Amino acid sequence: MRTQLPEKLYYSIGEVSEAFDVNPSLIRFWEKEFEHLTPKKNARGTRKFTAQDIDKIELIHYLVKERGFTLEGAKKEIISQSGGGQHQIVRRLKSIREELLRIRENL
């Protein structure tokens, strides 16, 4: 899963790759492979990722890295939207677990 990113309008590819603990080249590759992932680019071609782009990358990362989907399988899963629902549930459960662990540490 990803590490927590600060609240901003745009994130650099370095920040995104660091948050997901992957190389920037993998993010660029996913950008080419998945049509729905389209970060904004400035005049110099520097990619700027929005919070929505981060959510899309998180879903791709979850399907490919955690669930073991192939790229084609992940594309089909994203199109069918059934993977997105499971992903949201898993993300919510992980955040609840983290909160419970923090509470336990404070006791």
Steps between C-alpha positions, in 0.01 A plus 500: 500500500605858481645727763311812598542794262458861614186684390588678175341568163779337300768242571820433308581158360777473760254552785259247351764235437639547852153471654440166326863385537541442125729647235380806306540294182225266620262794547583621147445146367161474672410838352554355151320174575190632680296750297320642802828611660574840345702738718530861393825604334646850497683659206821318591319163512521466878217283628276639772272249670171596666334322791279319247810380314642375831181302564526343153864409560406355836239278334748386234765435767250303708389284208844438351729489803274377779244285321743373234296596194664520159477838329226371270314353796530826692367694199197270478443524875512879491255508209259272681539719814466195726864535609445860604238406756719235659793738496301767686398246765858377545630858526237586762574186703873575494438854626279363780773252592761777514273706724441205733875436523557865593235476769658182637841672516351788699344270761 
